[in-house]
Amino acid sequence: MDVKDGYGNVLAKGDSVMVIKDLKVKGTSVTLKQGTKIKNIRLTDNEDEIECSTDKVKGLVLKTEFLKKV
């Protein structure tokens, strides 16, 4: 299973990605701004999602269509 970002680049465990669109995080008042860098991603069983943590929110699951490999 190949997990790809919004630009078609293949993602692997431990990669760093950047958010390409402002994203509101459900259940919190936090918004991930465009350009936020996220390090050390983890792949899930779903090829359209990754797990990650940021400084503000731990245990996020993000759609890969909103990410760009750095």
C-alpha positions as CSV (number, residue, x, y, z in Angstrom):
1,M,0.0,0.0,0.0
2,D,1.4,3.4,-1.1
3,V,0.5,6.4,1.0
4,K,0.7,9.6,-1.0
5,D,0.5,13.3,-0.1
6,G,-1.6,15.8,-2.0
7,Y,1.0,16.1,-4.7
8,G,1.5,12.4,-5.3
9,N,4.8,12.0,-3.3
10,V,5.1,8.7,-1.5
11,L,5.1,9.1,2.3
12,A,6.9,6.7,4.7
13,K,6.9,6.3,8.5
14,G,9.0,9.0,10.1
15,D,8.7,11.6,7.3
16,S,8.1,15.2,7.8
17,V,5.1,16.9,6.2
18,M,3.7,20.4,5.9
19,V,0.0,21.5,6.0
20,I,-1.1,23.1,2.7
21,K,-4.4,24.5,4.0
22,D,-5.7,25.9,7.3
23,L,-7.4,23.0,9.1
24,K,-9.7,23.2,12.1
25,V,-9.2,20.4,14.6
26,K,-12.4,18.9,15.8
27,G,-13.0,18.9,19.5
28,T,-10.6,21.8,20.2
29,S,-10.4,25.5,19.4
30,V,-7.0,24.9,17.6
31,T,-6.5,25.6,13.9
32,L,-3.5,24.2,12.1
33,K,-2.3,27.0,9.9
34,Q,-1.0,26.6,6.4
35,G,2.7,25.9,6.5
36,T,2.7,24.1,9.8
37,K,5.5,21.5,9.8
38,I,4.7,18.1,11.3
39,K,7.6,15.7,12.0
40,N,7.7,12.0,12.5
41,I,4.4,10.8,11.0
42,R,3.0,7.3,11.5
43,L,1.1,5.4,8.7
44,T,-2.3,3.9,9.4
45,D,-4.2,1.0,7.8
46,N,-6.0,3.6,5.7
47,E,-3.9,4.9,2.8
48,D,-5.7,8.3,3.0
49,E,-4.8,9.1,6.6
50,I,-1.7,9.5,8.8
51,E,-1.3,9.8,12.6
52,C,0.9,12.6,14.0
53,S,1.4,15.0,16.9
54,T,2.0,18.7,16.9
55,D,3.0,21.1,19.7
56,K,-0.6,22.1,20.3
57,V,-2.5,18.8,19.7
58,K,-1.4,15.2,20.4
59,G,-2.7,12.1,18.6
60,L,-4.0,13.8,15.4
61,V,-5.3,11.8,12.4
62,L,-4.9,13.9,9.2
63,K,-6.1,13.3,5.6
64,T,-3.1,13.1,3.3
65,E,-4.8,15.3,0.7
66,F,-4.0,18.3,2.9
67,L,-0.3,17.5,3.3
68,K,2.9,18.0,1.4
69,K,6.1,16.0,2.0
70,V,9.0,18.2,3.2
